[in-house]
Amino acid sequence: MKPGRTVVVKGEQGPVSFALGTAARVVDGAGKIVTAPLRAGQKVRVYYTGPERERVVERVVVEDQD
């Protein structure tokens, strides 16, 4: 995942867009950095800052890794 890109996550209320911050980390449940690219349909938990229209991802926790 590259900073400046937009991430779209399917939530309970429909798709939600986030800007990827420069310090964003993708980690597993134990906090270890995930180097494999995220796949469509993969379960993740997104932690972000900012108001709805300006959300910036700080951390993505991958909940299901194969």
N, CA, C and O atoms as a MOPAC input file, in Angstrom:
PM7 MOZYME 1SCF
protein

 N      0.84400 1    -1.16200 1     0.00000 1
 C      0.00000 1     0.00000 1     0.00000 1
 C      0.89600 1     1.23500 1     0.00000 1
 O      1.83500 1     1.33900 1     0.79000 1
 N      0.59500 1     2.15000 1    -0.88300 1
 C      1.42100 1     3.33700 1    -1.02700 1
 C      0.70000 1     4.56700 1    -0.49100 1
 O     -0.49700 1     4.73500 1    -0.72300 1
 N      1.43000 1     5.44100 1     0.23600 1
 C      0.82400 1     6.68100 1     0.73500 1
 C      0.21900 1     7.49200 1    -0.40300 1
 O      0.73000 1     7.49800 1    -1.52200 1
 N     -0.87100 1     8.16900 1    -0.09600 1
 C     -1.53500 1     8.99700 1    -1.08100 1
 C     -2.62500 1     8.27000 1    -1.84400 1
 O     -3.46400 1     8.90900 1    -2.47900 1
 N     -2.62700 1     6.94400 1    -1.79600 1
 C     -3.66100 1     6.17100 1    -2.47200 1
 C     -4.93100 1     6.16700 1    -1.63400 1
 O     -4.90800 1     6.47000 1    -0.44100 1
 N     -6.01700 1     5.82400 1    -2.26800 1
 C     -7.29200 1     5.72700 1    -1.57300 1
 C     -7.62300 1     4.25900 1    -1.36100 1
 O     -7.47400 1     3.43800 1    -2.26600 1
 N     -8.07200 1     3.94100 1    -0.16000 1
 C     -8.48700 1     2.59200 1     0.19300 1
 C     -9.99900 1     2.62000 1     0.33800 1
 O    -10.54000 1     3.50300 1     1.00500 1
 N    -10.68600 1     1.66800 1    -0.27500 1
 C    -12.13500 1     1.56300 1    -0.14200 1
 C    -12.43600 1     0.28000 1     0.60800 1
 O    -12.01500 1    -0.80300 1     0.20400 1
 N    -13.17600 1     0.41400 1     1.71500 1
 C    -13.51900 1    -0.71800 1     2.56300 1
 C    -15.02600 1    -0.85300 1     2.59800 1
 O    -15.74500 1     0.12900 1     2.78400 1
 N    -15.50000 1    -2.07600 1     2.41900 1
 C    -16.94600 1    -2.32600 1     2.48900 1
 C    -17.31700 1    -2.44600 1     3.95500 1
 O    -16.85300 1    -3.35300 1     4.64600 1
 N    -18.14600 1    -1.53900 1     4.43000 1
 C    -18.59200 1    -1.54300 1     5.81500 1
 C    -20.05000 1    -1.93900 1     5.91700 1
 O    -20.69300 1    -2.24200 1     4.91200 1
 N    -20.56500 1    -1.93500 1     7.12400 1
 C    -21.96300 1    -2.30400 1     7.35200 1
 C    -22.92600 1    -1.34900 1     6.66400 1
 O    -24.03900 1    -1.73600 1     6.30900 1
 N    -22.50400 1    -0.10100 1     6.47300 1
 C    -23.36800 1     0.90200 1     5.85500 1
 C    -22.95800 1     1.19900 1     4.41900 1
 O    -23.34800 1     2.22800 1     3.86700 1
 N    -22.17900 1     0.31500 1     3.81000 1
 C    -21.73100 1     0.50400 1     2.43500 1
 C    -20.25100 1     0.81700 1     2.36500 1
 O    -19.56600 1     0.80400 1     3.38800 1
 N    -19.74500 1     1.10100 1     1.16400 1
 C    -18.31500 1     1.37000 1     0.99900 1
 C    -17.89000 1     2.67900 1     1.65700 1
 O    -18.62200 1     3.66800 1     1.64100 1
 N    -16.68100 1     2.66100 1     2.24000 1
 C    -16.11600 1     3.83400 1     2.89500 1
 C    -14.72400 1     4.05600 1     2.31900 1
 O    -13.94000 1     3.11300 1     2.21500 1
 N    -14.40700 1     5.30100 1     1.94000 1
 C    -13.10000 1     5.63100 1     1.37100 1
 C    -12.20800 1     6.27300 1     2.40900 1
 O    -12.66600 1     7.04600 1     3.25100 1
 N    -10.91900 1     5.94400 1     2.34000 1
 C     -9.91500 1     6.51100 1     3.23000 1
 C     -8.68800 1     6.87800 1     2.41000 1
 O     -8.32900 1     6.15900 1     1.47700 1
 N     -8.03800 1     7.99300 1     2.75000 1
 C     -6.73400 1     8.30400 1     2.17400 1
 C     -5.69300 1     7.55000 1     2.99000 1
 O     -5.82900 1     7.42400 1     4.20700 1
 N     -4.67200 1     7.05700 1     2.34100 1
 C     -3.61800 1     6.32400 1     3.02500 1
 C     -2.54200 1     7.30600 1     3.46000 1
 O     -1.90600 1     7.94000 1     2.61800 1
 N     -2.33300 1     7.43700 1     4.76300 1
 C     -1.33800 1     8.36100 1     5.29900 1
 C      0.07900 1     7.87500 1     5.06900 1
 O      0.29300 1     6.69100 1     4.81000 1
 N      1.04500 1     8.76800 1     5.15900 1
 C      2.43800 1     8.40700 1     4.92500 1
 C      2.98400 1     7.47200 1     5.99900 1
 O      3.92700 1     6.72300 1     5.74400 1
 N      2.40500 1     7.50700 1     7.19000 1
 C      2.88800 1     6.65000 1     8.27400 1
 C      1.99000 1     5.43500 1     8.48800 1
 O      2.11600 1     4.74400 1     9.49900 1
 N      1.08200 1     5.16800 1     7.54500 1
 C      0.14700 1     4.04900 1     7.70000 1
 C      0.89700 1     2.72700 1     7.75100 1
 O      1.86000 1     2.50900 1     7.01600 1
 N      0.43000 1     1.84100 1     8.64300 1
 C      1.02700 1     0.51100 1     8.78000 1
 C     -0.04600 1    -0.53300 1     8.53600 1
 O     -1.20500 1    -0.34600 1     8.90500 1
 N      0.35000 1    -1.63800 1     7.90900 1
 C     -0.53500 1    -2.78600 1     7.74600 1
 C      0.05600 1    -3.88200 1     8.61800 1
 O      1.19000 1    -4.31200 1     8.40900 1
 N     -0.72900 1    -4.33400 1     9.60300 1
 C     -0.22900 1    -5.30800 1    10.56900 1
 C     -1.22700 1    -6.44700 1    10.73400 1
 O     -2.38900 1    -6.34000 1    10.34200 1
 N     -0.74000 1    -7.55700 1    11.33400 1
 C     -1.65200 1    -8.65000 1    11.66500 1
 C     -2.15000 1    -8.44700 1    13.08500 1
 O     -1.82000 1    -7.44600 1    13.72100 1
 N     -2.93800 1    -9.38000 1    13.58700 1
 C     -3.52100 1    -9.25700 1    14.91300 1
 C     -2.50700 1    -9.17100 1    16.03200 1
 O     -2.80400 1    -8.63700 1    17.10000 1
 N     -1.29200 1    -9.69900 1    15.79700 1
 C     -0.23000 1    -9.66100 1    16.80000 1
 C      0.61600 1    -8.39500 1    16.69100 1
 O      1.53600 1    -8.19400 1    17.48500 1
 N      0.31000 1    -7.53800 1    15.71000 1
 C      1.05100 1    -6.29500 1    15.54200 1
 C      2.25900 1    -6.41000 1    14.63700 1
 O      3.02200 1    -5.45300 1    14.51000 1
 N      2.45500 1    -7.57500 1    13.99400 1
 C      3.58600 1    -7.75600 1    13.07900 1
 C      3.23600 1    -7.15700 1    11.72400 1
 O      2.11200 1    -7.30200 1    11.24400 1
 N      4.20200 1    -6.48600 1    11.11500 1
 C      4.01400 1    -5.85400 1     9.80700 1
 C      3.65600 1    -6.91700 1     8.76700 1
 O      4.29000 1    -7.97000 1     8.70500 1
 N      2.64500 1    -6.63800 1     7.95700 1
 C      2.23400 1    -7.51700 1     6.86500 1
 C      2.82400 1    -6.95300 1     5.58200 1
 O      2.58900 1    -5.79400 1     5.24000 1
 N      3.58700 1    -7.77000 1     4.87500 1
 C      4.21500 1    -7.30800 1     3.63500 1
 C      3.44200 1    -7.73800 1     2.39500 1
 O      3.59500 1    -7.14100 1     1.32900 1
 N      2.61100 1    -8.77300 1     2.52600 1
 C      1.81600 1    -9.23900 1     1.37900 1
 C      0.75300 1    -8.20700 1     1.04500 1
 O      0.18800 1    -7.58700 1     1.94600 1
 N      0.47100 1    -8.01200 1    -0.24900 1
 C     -0.57500 1    -7.05300 1    -0.62100 1
 C     -1.94200 1    -7.50800 1    -0.11400 1
 O     -2.21900 1    -8.70300 1    -0.02000 1
 N     -2.77900 1    -6.54400 1     0.20500 1
 C     -4.14400 1    -6.86200 1     0.61500 1
 C     -4.92600 1    -7.34000 1    -0.60200 1
 O     -4.70300 1    -6.87500 1    -1.72000 1
 N     -5.84500 1    -8.27400 1    -0.37100 1
 C     -6.67800 1    -8.82200 1    -1.43300 1
 C     -8.12000 1    -8.34500 1    -1.25800 1
 O     -8.56900 1    -8.09000 1    -0.14100 1
 N     -8.82300 1    -8.23100 1    -2.35500 1
 C    -10.24800 1    -7.88900 1    -2.29500 1
 C    -10.96200 1    -8.96200 1    -1.48800 1
 O    -10.71100 1   -10.15300 1    -1.66800 1
 N    -11.85000 1    -8.53800 1    -0.60100 1
 C    -12.61700 1    -9.45700 1     0.21200 1
 C    -11.96400 1    -9.84800 1     1.52300 1
 O    -12.58500 1   -10.51800 1     2.34800 1
 N    -10.73200 1    -9.44400 1     1.72500 1
 C    -10.01200 1    -9.76400 1     2.95800 1
 C    -10.59100 1    -8.94500 1     4.10800 1
 O    -10.89300 1    -7.76500 1     3.93100 1
 N    -10.74900 1    -9.55200 1     5.28200 1
 C    -11.28000 1    -8.82300 1     6.43600 1
 C    -10.17200 1    -8.01700 1     7.08300 1
 O     -9.10600 1    -8.54000 1     7.40800 1
 N    -10.44700 1    -6.72100 1     7.26500 1
 C     -9.48800 1    -5.81200 1     7.90100 1
 C    -10.23600 1    -4.89900 1     8.86100 1
 O    -11.44800 1    -4.70800 1     8.75600 1
 N     -9.48900 1    -4.34900 1     9.78700 1
 C    -10.00700 1    -3.31200 1    10.68900 1
 C     -9.15100 1    -2.08000 1    10.41300 1
 O     -7.92300 1    -2.13900 1    10.47100 1
 N     -9.81600 1    -0.96000 1    10.11000 1
 C     -9.10400 1     0.25800 1     9.72600 1
 C     -9.18600 1     1.27300 1    10.85900 1
 O    -10.26800 1     1.57200 1    11.36400 1
 N     -8.02600 1     1.79800 1    11.25100 1
 C     -7.94800 1     2.85100 1    12.27100 1
 C     -7.53700 1     4.13100 1    11.55300 1
 O     -6.54300 1     4.15700 1    10.82700 1
 N     -8.30400 1     5.17700 1    11.76100 1
 C     -8.07700 1     6.40800 1    11.01500 1
 C     -8.27100 1     7.62400 1    11.90800 1
 O     -8.77900 1     7.52500 1    13.02500 1
 N     -7.85100 1     8.78100 1    11.38300 1
 C     -8.06500 1    10.05900 1    12.05600 1
 C     -8.73700 1    11.00500 1    11.06900 1
 O     -8.75200 1    10.76800 1     9.86100 1
 N     -9.28600 1    12.07100 1    11.61000 1
 C     -9.86900 1    13.10100 1    10.76800 1
 C    -11.36100 1    12.96100 1    10.60300 1
 O    -11.93700 1    11.91300 1    10.89300 1
 N    -11.99200 1    14.03700 1    10.12900 1
 C    -13.43500 1    14.03300 1     9.90800 1
 C    -13.79800 1    13.15500 1     8.70100 1
 O    -12.92600 1    12.76400 1     7.92500 1
 N    -15.05800 1    12.85900 1     8.55600 1
 C    -15.54000 1    11.92100 1     7.53900 1
 C    -14.99000 1    12.18600 1     6.14200 1
 O    -14.56900 1    11.24600 1     5.46900 1
 N    -14.98200 1    13.40100 1     5.70100 1
 C    -14.53700 1    13.70200 1     4.33300 1
 C    -13.01900 1    13.74200 1     4.18100 1
 O    -12.51300 1    13.79400 1     3.06000 1
 N    -12.29500 1    13.71900 1     5.28400 1
 C    -10.83100 1    13.83800 1     5.23300 1
 C    -10.14500 1    12.73300 1     6.03800 1
 O     -9.07700 1    12.96100 1     6.60600 1
 N    -10.73500 1    11.55600 1     6.09500 1
 C    -10.16400 1    10.45600 1     6.87800 1
 C     -8.80900 1    10.04300 1     6.32900 1
 O     -8.62500 1     9.92000 1     5.11800 1
 N     -7.85800 1     9.82800 1     7.24000 1
 C     -6.52600 1     9.36700 1     6.86200 1
 C     -6.22500 1     8.10900 1     7.66700 1
 O     -6.30100 1     8.11200 1     8.89600 1
 N     -5.88300 1     7.03100 1     6.96100 1
 C     -5.58400 1     5.75300 1     7.60200 1
 C     -4.26800 1     5.83700 1     8.34900 1
 O     -3.26000 1     6.28100 1     7.80000 1
 N     -4.27900 1     5.40600 1     9.60900 1
 C     -3.05500 1     5.30800 1    10.39600 1
 C     -2.57800 1     3.86500 1    10.49200 1
 O     -1.37800 1     3.59000 1    10.49900 1
 N     -3.55700 1     2.93200 1    10.56800 1
 C     -3.19700 1     1.52600 1    10.73000 1
 C     -4.30800 1     0.65800 1    10.16300 1
 O     -5.49200 1     0.96500 1    10.30600 1
 N     -3.90700 1    -0.43900 1     9.51400 1
 C     -4.84400 1    -1.44200 1     9.01400 1
 C     -4.44000 1    -2.76000 1     9.66500 1
 O     -3.29700 1    -3.19800 1     9.53100 1
 N     -5.38500 1    -3.39600 1    10.37300 1
 C     -5.13300 1    -4.68400 1    10.98300 1
 C     -5.81900 1    -5.74800 1    10.13400 1
 O     -7.03900 1    -5.73900 1     9.97400 1
 N     -5.02200 1    -6.65900 1     9.59600 1
 C     -5.54900 1    -7.74300 1     8.76900 1
 C     -6.06900 1    -8.82900 1     9.71500 1
 O     -5.31700 1    -9.37700 1    10.52200 1
 N     -7.36800 1    -9.12900 1     9.60300 1
 C     -7.97900 1   -10.08300 1    10.51600 1
 C     -7.98800 1   -11.50300 1     9.97700 1
 O     -8.09700 1   -12.44800 1    10.75900 1
 N     -7.87900 1   -11.68300 1     8.68800 1
 C     -7.84800 1   -13.04500 1     8.14100 1
 C     -6.73500 1   -13.17200 1     7.11200 1
 O     -6.82600 1   -12.62400 1     6.01400 1
 N     -5.71500 1   -13.87900 1     7.46800 1
 C     -4.60600 1   -14.13300 1     6.55700 1
 C     -4.58700 1   -15.61000 1     6.22900 1
 O     -4.76700 1   -16.45400 1     7.10700 1
 N     -4.37000 1   -15.91800 1     4.96600 1
 C     -4.29100 1   -17.32400 1     4.56500 1
 C     -2.85300 1   -17.76400 1     4.45700 1
 O     -2.58400 1   -18.92000 1     4.12900 1

